[in-house]
Amino acid sequence: MFSAHWRIIALFFTHALAAGAIHTRIPDLQELIGLTEGQLGLVLIGQPLGALSMFLFSSAIVERFGPRRMILWLLPIVVITAALATVLLNPIALFVLLALNGVGFSLTNIAMNVEADRVEAATSARVMNTCHGAWSIGFLLTSLLGATMRGLHVAPAMHLWALAPVLIGLIVFVVLPMPNMPPRPHTGGAVKKLAWPTWATMGLVAFGLGAGLTEGASRAWSIIYLRDAFDVAPFIESLALPALLLSMAGGRLVADRFIDRYGPVRVARSLSALAVLGMLAIVLAPNAYAALAGFLAVGIGICVLFPLMLSAAARLGDRPASQNVAATTLIFQLVNLGAPVLIGSVAEGFGVRMAFAMLIPLLVLTVAMAGQLRPKD
């Protein structure tokens, strides 16, 4: 009924619904278990640790079983572990469940990005950025649903257990009929067990790092920045994150046609330059509305930089696409793991405005490294 093009877009949307469901209920789980902020921070490390533990091995696993089978088996685990976390109210149990959730998330994340690249290779039509736009919309919708459930005082267990069969049914509906796309040709030999980074993947990480850190910092600190820097109503403060997410989603949904017309390098340089200007507007904003305009510009500026990084990694051609995607994602996530601590320390010592200012040189580096996206011979 659906083409491979639309089915992979639907998969990204479904993945976001499944992966994002638990995030809005973390504060409720903290209260139900009775965790302090420090204890919660230690427990939440379980998810990134579970994800990072799989990135080195993910290429061999995906190549062995195929993206479709991996997603069909493991994405339901993401849903089930989130639901179990609402009834196994114990810090150790929550840590373990989040680690398993991270394993399922990381493997399905690699698998669906590899599958998106295979669809691009088989159909000669760009779809990666549209896929990530669909993911952004799915994440925004599941976040809004979670916020609504909290506002209506619906218990986390009722919310996530009622959602579980719906999500698993949607996963089966989207993934089961997916065709098996052939891998992108490469010049390397057999798939190695560990996807170690190469100089080429490190160069791509240098390109994408500014966008990743900017997105993470904006998600965590944008509302706090407006609250601390300006005397405005809480409703105005709360618009910062939706402004970023909506502009990112909109930019991703329309970006592929511009990349086809102007090429990835020119689009990346133009957008990353816009992100620099947007970040300058945030840092120098005289009022909350100028800051909101800055977040809108930043969202458009960084919207496709991460998908372009992954797409370029898949197209390197020196070894299987899954290895380069996994290696690039591994280094990217390792660097991002320590970013919240660094940004939080700067914000505590010098203010959130200076924490955002610290990101400007990294966005300038993105402009300079855009040439890494140029297709290799």
Salt bridges, closest charged atoms under 4 A:
ASP28 OD2 - ARG25 NE 2.83
ASP28 OD2 - ARG150 NE 3.08
GLU63 OE2 - ARG118 NH2 3.65
ASP117 OD1 - ARG184 NH2 2.87
GLU120 OE1 - ARG315 NH2 2.83
GLU215 OE2 - ARG219 NH2 2.78
ASP228 OD1 - ARG227 NE 2.92
ASP260 OD1 - ARG126 NE 3.47
